[in-house]
């Protein structure tokens, strides 16, 4: 057995070998407890046999018949499907100004897998970079997650970010959308400056060809209208608090008495408090019912809002993680450079922290209303939203918002698979599915924070032991 583990350790020291599917031997995880993320049950003492990158067999543990080239003892441990980050920006256009070099940027990819995140939804960036990552992962040059990508943002005539596709009028919608589909995007992502007429024309066309679209609700469109238009997912809870306020009409029409407050920041803080104080549960319930009936998914990215609101405190707590980030990202995550770290006075921070608390209530109320939720970190330009690691904070905050541990786990496993329409390959542990799994030392159905107690990771059939994960992370730190 010692000889076996020496061979396995040597094999896993090479990132190239780890990712090459045609060189992966049979792997058996024996006597493990499998977590069923669909119904919250646990199948105890099971053997999971992996061949190449798929689960070949699952059966009750039997040492006399369970044989494979490599065996991992899963006794007392819990096996869950690989996690997903459904709102990630590893190649964030906002950070292009930092001129990231390809080698440093590529080192972000293994950070997802090494924290149990085996799949991501890339929500905007260069499709060329995404395709390069896919090729590097496939040929074994780097370890990385499965990637579904939007490519360029779809925005108005004067886009907010570099690399976006600006649509100047409704007559350009079909040509622009078709060009993105031909380029190979997996879905469309709309953005904030898209005029309502162009947005609705795009939504109509996307529905007619049955092509998924998601994103920010444009500033001239309400969340209700976006849901009715057929959008597949809405991101960040943008303007949800406003649409749940009994003063929505007054606020939209700027019919607010600010008294002696004349500065824009002061008025923002006043308006923020007004929206929170006038939360109308009946109005919210009606909106959430619409989301549920239309199957409009939501990616709250609550951990992003939290990290921004509490940046000063969280930065001190997170110091140990900075060594794994490339230099350009470390620099961008500073108040001197980052667009998200402005206005750090006491009153503004209090307003942001109150908004986080309000978002938490909304997440809980949405979940009770049957709104479908997805985990997403908004990792990229947003400070302290860590690649891979941030998923665990997001689902922990979901639990604090009122979701059960099972419901929180579903937002990062089966829900992403259902949303993407790939449940035949991902989302649960079952025969024939891709062998993307996380081995935990504790039961995640007792508390969702147990997803952080990783004992091993399987990605496409390759196994990363707890020791190897630590070694690999240190290799990444040394190369930064």
N, C-alpha and C positions, 0 to 999 in steps of 0.2 A: 504493500500500500504506500509506503514512503517513496519507493521508486516511482510509483504511478504519479504521485503528486509532484515529484521533481520534474517528470516529463511534462506534466500539465503546466507547471509554472514556467518552464522554459518556452513552451509553445505560446503562452499568453504574454510573454514579455515583448513580443513583436506586434505593434499595432497593425502591421501589414497582414500577418498571419491571422490575427483575430478576426479581421473583416472578410477574409476570403472564404466564401461559402463552400467552394468545391474542395477545400482542405479541412473542413470541420469534421471530426470523427463523431461517431455515435456518442450521445451523452445521456446519462440516466440520472434523474433526481429521484432518489429513493425515499420511501417512508415519509413523504411530506404531506402536509395539510393543505389542500387546495381550496382557496376562497372562491366561491361562486358569486361573482359581482352582480349577477342578475337577481338572485333571490335571497342573498345574504346567508346562505348555508355554507358549511364547511365539510368537505369530503376528507375524512381523516385517513392517515397511513396509506397514501397512494404512491404509485410509481409512475413517473412521467418520462417516457422515452422519446428522445429527440434525434431525428436523423436529418442531416443537412440543415435546412433552416425551418423545418416544420415539426410539429408535434406528431410523432408517429403512433404512439400508443399511450393510453392512460388506463391503469388497472390497479386493483388492490395490491398492496405491497406483498411480494413473495420473493424472499432472497434466493430461493432455489431456482427460480425461472427468470429473474430480473438480471440481465447481463447486458453490458455495453462496454465500449472501449474505455470510457471514463465514467465514473460514478461519483455523484455528490450526495452525501448523507444529509437528507432533509429532516431528520428526526427532530420533532418539537418545533419545526419551523413552518412558515406559512408562505404559500406561493400565490402571487397575484399577477394579473396581466400587466404588461408594460404600461407605464403611464404616458400620457400625452400632454403637451402644452399647445393649446388651441388658439393662442395668440402670442406669437413670437416674432421678433425682428432681429435675427442674428446678423443680417446685412441691412441695418436700418438706414434709409436715405438721410435721416436727420444727422447721422454720424459721418456721412460721406465727406463733410467739410474737414474731418480729422485725417483724411487720406489714409485709411487703413490699408496695411499691406496684406497680401493674400495669405501668407504663412501664419501671421498672427490671427487673422480672421478665421482661418481653418481650424485653429485650436479651440474655437468655441464649440465645434461640433461634438467632440467627445464629452464635453461637460454635461451635455444633456443625458447621454447614455449612462455615464458614471454616477448619475443621481437617479437612475431608474426611469428616465424619460426616453422612451424608445421611438416616439413619433412626435412630430410637430406640424402645426399649421402655420406656415410662413406667411405673414399678413401684409407684406410689402417689401420690395427690394428688387435687386437685379435678378431677372430670370436667368441670365447668363451665369451669375455666381451660384444660384441654386443648382443649375444643371451641372456645373463643375463639381459642387459638393456631392451630388448624386453619383457622378462618375467616380470620384475619389473614394466614396464609401463602397461602391460596388466593386471596384478593383482592389480594395484592401489598403489603399494609401492612408486613409484615416478611418477612425471609428466614428459613426454618427447615426442619427435617428432617421427613420423614414420621414420624408418631407412631402407635404402637400402645399402648393405655393400659389399665391395670387399674382406674383410678378408686379408690374407697376400699378400704383394706385390710379383709380379713375376719378378725376377731379374736374372742376369747372375750367373755363377758358384760361384762367390765371392760377395754375395749381399752387398749392401751399409748399410742396416739397419737390426737390430735384427728382428727376426720373419718372415723374407722374405722367399719365396720359390725360391731357386736357381736351375736353370735348367742347368745341365752340358753340354748337347748336344742335337741335334735335335731328337735323338731317344728316349729321355726322355719326349718330349713335351706332347704326348697324355696321358701318365700315370700321369704326374703332373697336367695337366689341369683337367682330370677326377677326380682326388682326391679332387681338390678344389670344383668342382661342387657337388660331393657327400657329401662334408662337409657342403654345403648349401650356398655358396657365390652367390650373385645376379648378379655379373659380374666379369670380370677379370681386374686387373690393372697391366699394364706392367711398368717397371721402367728403369732407365737410363743406367745401365750396362749390359743390355741384348744384346748379340751379334746379329748382323743383321740376320745371318742364323737361329738362334733360334727364333728370333722375327717373321720372315716371315713364319716359319713352324708353330708357334703358331697361327698367324693370319689366315693362311690357314685352320687349324683345327677348330678354333673358328667359322669361317664362314661356314664351312661344317656342323657344328652341330647347327648353328644359335644361338650362345651364345655371348652376348655382351662383348666387351673388350675396354679398354680406357687407358689413362695414359700419362706418360712422353714419348716423342719420344726418343727411345734409342740413345745414342751418335753416333752410327754407321748408323743411319737411318735418312733420311730427313723427314720433315713434309709432303712434297709432296708424298714421298713413303709411309708414314704411312696412308695418306688419301686414296691413291690408294689401299692399302692393306685391306681397309674396317674398319679401326678403328672407333669406334663410337664417341669418343670425345678426344680432345687434351687439355692438361692442361697447364696453366701459360704462354702461348705464347712463350714457350721455342724455341729459335732459329728462330722464325718467322722473327725478324728484319734481321738476317743474310741472310735468304732466299729471302728477299726483297731488298738486297743490290746489286748494280751493281758490287761490288768487291767480291762477294761471293766466286768465284773460287779461287782468290788470298788469301783470308783469310783462307779458308779451307786448301789450300796447303802451308800455312805459307809463302806466297810470299809477305811479308810486310817489308818495310824499316822503322825500328823503330828509325833510327838515333842513338843518343847517349843514348837512353833509354835501360837499361840493366836489370832492376829488373822486376819481374813478375807482380807486382801490377801496375807499370807504363805502362807496355806493355798492360795490360788489359784495362786500362783507354784509352790508345791510340787507341786500337782496337775497343773499345766501341764507341768512337767518330767517327771513320772511318765508322762503320756500320751505324750509324745514319746519317752522312753527305752524304752517298751514297745511301740513300733510293731511289729506282727506282719505281715510281708509276705504270709504265706499267708492270714491273716484278711482283710487288705486286698484281696487278689486275689479272694477269694470275694465280697466286697461289690461290688467294681468289676465283676465278671462279671455280677452281678445288674443293676447300672445299665445295662451294655451290652445285655444281653438284653432288658430292659424299655424300652430307648431313653429312659432318664431322662437328660435333658440337665443339664449343670452350668454355672453361671456363677460362677466362683471369686472374682471381684472382688479378685484378689490385689494389685493396685495400691492398693486402698483399705487393705488390711491393712498394706502397706508404708509408705504415707504416714503412717498413724497411728503405727506403730512408730518411724519415723524422722522424726517431725514437726519436731523442733528443727533437724535438719540440712537437711531438704528445704525447710523454709520459707525459709531463707536462699537456697537455690538458685533458688526459684520467685518471687522478688520481682518480676521483670519482668512476671509474669502478673496481679498483683493489680489493676492499673489497669483491667482489662477487667471486673471484677466489680462488681455493685451494692453499695452501702454496707452494706445489711443483711446480705449474705452475707459481706463482709469482716469485719464485727463478729462474726458467728457463728463464723467460723473462727479464733477466738482462745481460748486456754486459759481465759480469764476467763469465757467464756460457753458454750463448746462441751461437750456431754455426752461426747464421744469423747476429750477431752483431759484426763481426770482421772488421778490417781495417777501423776504423771510422775517417780517416783523411779527411781533407777538399776536396782534389782532388777526392778521391774515392766517397765521398758523392755527390759531384757535378755530377760525372759520373752516379751515380745511379738515381739522380733526373732527369737528362736529359733523361735517359732511360725510366723513368715513363712517361715523356711527350711524348716520342716517342711511347710508348705502347698506350697511349691515342689516338694518331693519327691513329695507326693501328686498334684499336677497332672501331673507327669511319668509317674508310675505309672498314673494314670487314662488318660492318653492312650495309653500302650502297651497298655492293656487294652481299648481301643476305646470308651471312654466319650466321648460327644459333648460338646464344649465350646463355650461361647459367650463372647464378650468382653463385659465389663460393668465399669463404673467406680464405680458407686454415687455418682455425682456428685449433689450437693445439700448436705445437712448435713455430710457427711464432709469434713474439712479437706484442702485441696490435691488433691482429686479434681476436676480441671478439666473443665468442659464441653467436649466435643470433643477437646481436647488429651489428656485422660486415656486415651483409647482407644489412643493410640500407645504409652504406657507399659505398658498392660495387655498388648498383644500382644508388646511387647519382653520383658516378664517371662515370657510363655509360651515364647518362644524360649529364654530362659535356663533354663527348667524342663525343656527337652529337646525341645520341639516343633520341627520343621523350620520354616524361614521360610514354606513353603507352608501347613503345618498351622496356623501362627499366623495367617496371612492369612485362611485359611478361617473361623476363628472369628469374624471380623468382616465376612465377605462372604456366601459361599454358605451357611454354617451358619445364620445368622439367617434367611435366606430360606426354607431348608428347615424350620426350626423353626416359623416363622410360617405356613408353607404358601403362600408367595407367590413361589415360585421361577419361576413363569411371567413375573413382572414384575420381579423383583429378583435380586441375588446373583451374576450373571455378566454379561458384555458380549456381548449377542446381539441380533440383529434383532428388533424388536418390543418389547423391554423398555424400561422407563423409563430415560431418559438421566441416570442418577445415577452419575457417574464421577469418578475422581481421576487427574490427570496428574502423574506423578512424573519427576524428573530422573534417578533411578537405579533399578536393578532390585531390586524388593522380594524376589525369590526368592534373591538373594545374601545379604542380611541384612534382617530385618524392620524395622530402624531406617530403612531407605530410604523407608518410608511417610511419614516426617516431612519428606522432601525434596519438598514439594509445589510444582509449577510452575503448576498450574491446577486448577480444580474445576468440574464440570458438575453442576448440580442442576436436574432437570426441564427440561433443555434450555438453561438459562441458564449462561453461562460467566463464571467469576471468574478473572481472570489473577492471577499472583503479585503484581503491583503493586496490583491492585484489592483483593486480600485484605488487604494491609497497610494500604491507605487505609481500608477498611471497619473494620478493627480499631481504627484510631486514631479514627474517628468514634464508635465504641462507647465508647472510653475517655473521649472528651470529653463524652459525654452522661451519664456516671456521676456 
